[in-house]
Amino acid sequence: MNKRCLTTLISIILLSSCSSTQTMISYYVIDPIPMPTIANLDKKSVQILDLKLPQYLERFQIARREGANRLTFSNNQQWGENLRKNLYRTMTRNLAILLGTPDVGTAINRSFAKPDYVLRVSIEAFEQTADGRTQLAARYQISDGASEHLTTRQFTSSINRDTSNQYSEMIADLQALYAELCLDIAINLQQQEAQHAD
């Protein structure tokens, strides 16, 4: 191998190593937010039976809206784990604090006792829109342990600020919106419990 070929090969190796350091991946999760206990359901159990997400949110790459009917996914900004599992766990912890009961969980990780309340959640939007708003849209249904339908609610909330390309700010906004959803569910559960007590 002549000197010119060797120099070219070394340059290619150096360039590829530089480009790999420039494409570091940042990973994010939605964490529980410290919130006050708003109810005393310490002897009640809640089972989160289902939490649905649109299929486009089941990817590790974080989705953003770029216009009508258009999504983009970042290869360098990703969820640290499966988003649905992350949201399940975070909702479990948020509701346990808000409702003052340790017996909140999924069919897998809660007690074997028949649940007093069963919760089904369907998230319809959980991303930043093309105009810079961070949005969460969801529906949830609460039933009692006998699966008798008690209530269905629509939840929509958004945060308006120009996060531009700051993914850390966007994720913080999504986390705050998710905490709002958990609070809305907890208030509804508290109301259902008060009605049962009457």
Buried (B, 14 or more C-beta within 10 A) or exposed (E): EEEEEEEEEEEEEEEEEEEEEEEEEEEBBBBBBEBEBBBEBEEBBBBBBBBBBEEEBEBBBBBBBEEEEEEEEBEEBBBEEEBBEBBBBBBBBBBBBBBBBEBBBBEEEBEEEEBBBBBBBBBBBBBBBEEBBBBBBBBBBBBBBEEEEBEEEEBEBBBEEEBEEEBEBBBBBBBBBBBBBBBBBBEBBBBBBEEEEE
